[in-house]
Amino acid sequence: MRAVFLDWNSLDMGDLDSRSLHAVVDDLQLYNQTKLDQINERIRDAQVVITNKVVLDNTMLSQAKQLRLICIAATGYNNVDLEAAYLRNITVCNVRAYATPSVTQHVFMLVLNLYRRFTQYQNAVELNQWPLSSQFCMLDFPIQELGGKTMGIIGYGELGQAVSKLAEAFGMNVLIARRNPGDQRAGRVTLNELLKNSDVVSLHCPLDENNRHLIGKSELCLMRKNALLINTARGGLVDEQALLWALKEGEIAGAGLDVLSIEPPPNDHVLLSQNFPNLIITPHIAWASYESRQRLVEQLAENIKSFTAGYPQNRLA
């Protein structure tokens, strides 16, 4: 089989081992990036196409007469027209659970940086303010511990459950948002109850049209004034204008974001143009540890191997 990877550089920093991918196909072409006007040419004669974020719509799939398998190098699949693939008997598979340790550790990196005021203390040291201190330590910014505080988790799948375990290891209490009113399991509460009673609110749900701006002005007003909002899921879950307002007005204590509604964001993005000491933004890297990216490559290879054996795994279409 001939395979093409349309956006290899979206995974590789020059440190990944691609031998497992080469081993499961006869010919593999790794393209660092693929522009819109290059897609048709590159997938035309391929039996396997691997894409992370390159969009494959109905028109493109109609031109790929040899295509039998699309491997998405991510869990999200909004960049592939699944119905069009199904109608053309093209199998579509994604990757799952590969980034759990990386994402959960990033969540607590954000939480601890905010609670321990790391950025402010680091800046003070870099500005040579410690030598000016009247005592051995600087106590300019109050810091807090996690033990005894409550972590509210919205989205209790693979990542939400892993975050819950780490929260408990830190001595935190955990609340989980109910998916529906009939869910009466212990620890499950309504979204409003979770927002009112959590010291940290962490988002781990997928983005769809039903939960876009799940956290808006009214939800931020329900949160405690000493609470943190953490989003490593999807930027569209949060109304960014409302979050800007909440940070300016002191409605919440801070926020840690790894995702924004537009990625890459414009220079004048509403949150990037501000300088809040209680706002940390990282460039969608929670998933991107070396170990996580290598696991992703190995799972892509397994997806291709399973398909070839006649037993597709992680199948979406």
C-alpha positions in Angstrom: 0.0 0.0 0.0 1.0 3.6 -0.7 0.6 6.0 2.2 1.0 9.7 2.7 1.2 11.7 5.9 0.0 15.2 5.0 1.3 17.2 8.0 4.1 15.3 9.7 5.5 18.4 11.2 2.4 18.9 13.3 3.7 15.9 15.3 7.5 15.8 14.8 10.1 18.1 16.2 12.9 16.0 14.7 12.7 13.6 17.6 10.2 11.0 16.6 10.9 7.5 15.3 8.7 6.7 12.3 10.0 3.2 11.6 6.7 1.6 12.8 4.8 3.5 10.2 7.2 2.6 7.4 7.0 -1.0 8.4 3.2 -1.3 7.9 3.0 0.1 4.3 5.0 -0.5 1.1 5.6 3.2 0.5 5.2 6.1 2.9 5.7 9.8 2.0 6.0 12.1 4.9 5.0 15.7 3.9 5.9 18.3 6.5 2.9 20.4 5.6 0.2 20.3 2.9 -1.5 23.4 1.6 -5.0 23.4 0.3 -4.0 23.5 -3.4 -1.6 20.5 -2.8 -4.1 18.1 -1.2 -5.7 16.5 -4.3 -2.3 15.8 -6.0 -0.9 14.2 -2.9 -3.8 11.9 -2.0 -4.8 11.0 -5.6 -2.9 7.7 -5.8 -2.7 6.9 -2.1 -4.4 3.9 -0.5 -3.8 5.4 3.0 -3.9 9.0 4.0 -2.8 10.2 7.5 -3.8 13.7 8.5 -3.7 15.6 11.8 -5.4 18.9 10.9 -5.5 18.9 7.0 -9.1 19.0 6.0 -10.5 16.2 3.8 -13.9 17.1 2.5 -16.3 15.5 0.1 -14.8 17.1 -3.0 -11.3 16.0 -2.1 -12.4 12.5 -1.3 -14.2 12.2 -4.6 -10.8 12.7 -6.4 -9.0 10.0 -4.4 -10.1 6.9 -6.3 -7.6 4.6 -4.6 -8.2 5.7 -1.1 -9.1 2.9 1.4 -8.1 4.2 4.8 -7.9 7.6 6.5 -5.9 7.7 9.7 -6.5 10.8 11.8 -3.5 11.7 13.9 -5.7 13.0 16.7 -8.8 12.1 18.6 -11.0 14.9 17.2 -12.3 14.2 13.7 -14.0 17.4 12.5 -11.5 17.8 9.7 -12.7 14.7 7.8 -16.1 14.3 6.2 -17.2 11.0 7.7 -20.4 10.7 5.7 -18.5 11.2 2.4 -15.9 8.6 3.5 -18.6 6.1 4.5 -20.4 6.5 1.1 -17.1 5.8 -0.7 -16.3 2.8 1.5 -13.3 4.6 3.0 -12.5 3.5 6.5 -11.7 6.3 9.0 -9.8 5.7 12.2 -8.6 8.1 14.9 -6.2 7.7 17.9 -7.3 7.6 21.5 -5.9 7.9 25.0 -2.4 8.5 23.8 -1.9 11.9 25.5 -3.5 11.2 28.9 -0.4 11.6 31.1 0.8 14.7 29.1 -2.6 16.5 29.3 -3.2 15.7 33.0 0.3 16.8 34.0 -0.3 20.1 32.0 -3.5 20.7 33.9 -1.8 20.6 37.2 1.2 22.6 35.9 -1.3 25.4 35.1 -3.1 25.0 38.5 0.2 25.0 40.5 1.7 27.9 38.6 -1.4 30.0 39.4 -1.7 28.9 43.0 2.1 29.2 43.7 2.2 32.5 41.8 5.2 31.1 39.9 5.2 33.6 37.0 5.1 36.6 39.3 7.9 35.3 41.5 10.0 34.3 38.5 9.6 37.8 37.0 10.6 39.3 40.4 13.8 37.3 40.4 14.6 38.1 36.8 14.1 41.8 37.6 16.6 41.5 40.4 14.1 42.3 43.1 15.0 39.5 45.5 18.3 41.3 46.5 16.2 44.3 47.5 14.1 42.2 49.9 14.3 43.3 53.6 14.3 39.6 54.6 15.5 36.2 53.4 12.4 35.5 51.4 10.0 37.5 49.3 6.4 37.4 50.5 5.0 39.7 47.8 2.4 37.3 46.4 0.3 35.0 48.6 0.5 31.3 47.6 -1.9 28.4 48.3 -1.9 24.7 48.6 -4.2 22.2 46.8 -5.1 20.0 49.7 -8.7 20.4 50.9 -9.8 22.4 47.9 -12.4 21.2 45.4 -11.7 20.3 41.8 -14.8 20.5 39.5 -14.5 18.4 36.4 -16.6 19.0 33.3 -16.3 16.0 31.0 -15.6 12.7 32.7 -14.0 10.6 30.0 -10.5 9.3 29.7 -8.9 12.7 30.6 -11.5 13.8 33.2 -11.0 10.5 35.1 -7.2 10.9 35.0 -7.4 14.5 36.3 -9.7 13.3 39.1 -7.1 10.7 40.2 -4.4 13.3 40.3 -6.6 15.8 42.2 -7.3 13.2 44.8 -3.5 12.5 45.1 -3.1 16.2 45.9 -5.7 15.8 48.6 -8.4 17.6 46.7 -12.1 16.8 46.7 -13.7 16.1 43.3 -17.0 17.1 41.8 -18.2 15.9 38.4 -20.7 17.6 36.2 -23.8 15.5 35.3 -24.3 14.8 31.7 -28.1 14.6 32.2 -30.6 15.2 35.1 -31.1 11.5 35.6 -27.5 10.8 36.6 -27.6 10.4 40.3 -24.3 8.8 40.9 -22.2 10.0 43.9 -20.1 13.0 43.2 -22.2 14.0 40.2 -23.8 17.5 40.4 -25.4 19.9 38.1 -23.2 22.3 36.2 -24.4 25.2 38.3 -23.7 23.4 41.6 -20.2 22.5 40.3 -19.4 26.1 39.4 -20.7 27.4 42.8 -18.7 24.9 44.8 -15.4 24.4 43.0 -12.1 26.1 43.7 -10.8 24.8 40.3 -13.0 24.2 37.3 -11.3 22.0 34.6 -12.8 21.4 31.2 -12.4 18.0 29.5 -15.4 17.8 27.2 -15.5 17.8 23.4 -16.7 20.9 21.5 -20.0 20.8 19.6 -22.8 23.2 18.8 -24.6 22.2 22.0 -21.8 23.3 24.4 -20.1 26.2 22.5 -19.5 28.9 25.1 -20.4 26.5 27.8 -18.6 28.9 30.1 -20.0 32.3 29.5 -20.7 35.4 31.6 -23.5 33.9 33.7 -21.4 30.7 34.4 -18.3 32.8 35.4 -20.5 34.8 37.8 -21.5 31.6 39.5 -17.9 30.7 40.2 -16.2 31.6 43.4 -14.1 34.8 43.3 -11.1 32.8 44.4 -11.7 30.1 41.8 -9.5 29.1 38.8 -10.7 28.1 35.3 -8.6 25.6 33.4 -9.2 24.7 29.8 -7.1 22.2 28.0 -10.0 20.9 25.9 -11.2 23.3 23.1 -11.2 27.1 23.0 -14.8 27.4 21.9 -16.0 26.0 25.2 -15.3 29.4 26.8 -16.7 32.8 25.8 -13.4 34.6 25.7 -14.9 38.1 25.9 -16.7 37.0 29.0 -13.5 35.6 30.5 -11.7 38.9 29.8 -14.5 40.7 31.6 -14.3 38.2 34.6 -10.5 38.6 34.9 -10.8 42.4 34.7 -13.6 42.6 37.3 -12.1 40.0 39.7 -15.1 37.7 39.2 -12.6 34.8 39.3 -9.1 34.5 40.6 -7.4 33.3 37.4 -7.4 31.1 34.4 -5.0 28.7 32.7 -5.7 28.1 29.0 -4.0 25.7 26.5 -6.5 26.4 23.8 -8.1 29.4 22.1 -11.2 29.7 19.8 -8.9 30.4 16.8 -5.6 28.6 16.4 -3.2 30.0 15.6 -4.7 33.1 17.1 -4.5 36.6 15.4 -2.1 39.1 16.9 -4.9 41.1 18.3 -6.7 38.2 20.0 -8.7 39.6 22.9 -6.8 37.5 25.5 -3.3 37.8 24.0 -3.5 41.5 24.0 -3.8 41.7 27.7 -1.2 41.3 30.5 -2.9 39.7 33.4 -0.6 38.1 36.0 -3.4 35.6 36.8 -3.8 34.5 33.2 -1.6 31.8 31.8 -1.9 30.8 28.1 0.1 28.0 26.5 0.0 27.3 22.7 -2.0 24.1 22.5 0.8 21.9 23.8 -0.8 20.0 26.7 -0.8 16.9 24.5 2.6 17.3 23.1 5.2 15.6 25.3 7.7 13.5 23.4 6.2 10.3 24.9 2.7 11.3 23.9 3.7 12.0 20.3 5.6 8.8 20.0 2.6 6.8 21.4 0.5 8.6 18.8 2.8 7.4 16.0 2.7 3.8 17.3 -1.1 3.8 17.5 -1.3 5.1 13.9 0.9 2.2 12.8 -1.4 -0.2 14.8 -4.5 1.3 13.1 -3.0 0.6 9.6 -1.8 -2.9 10.6 -5.3 -3.7 12.0 -7.0 -2.4 8.9 -4.7 -4.5 6.7 -5.6 -7.6 8.8 -9.3 -6.9 8.2 -10.1 -5.8 11.8 -10.0 -2.0 11.8 -9.6 -0.4 15.3 -10.7 3.0 16.6 -13.1 3.1 13.6 -15.2 6.2 13.0 -16.6 5.4 9.6 
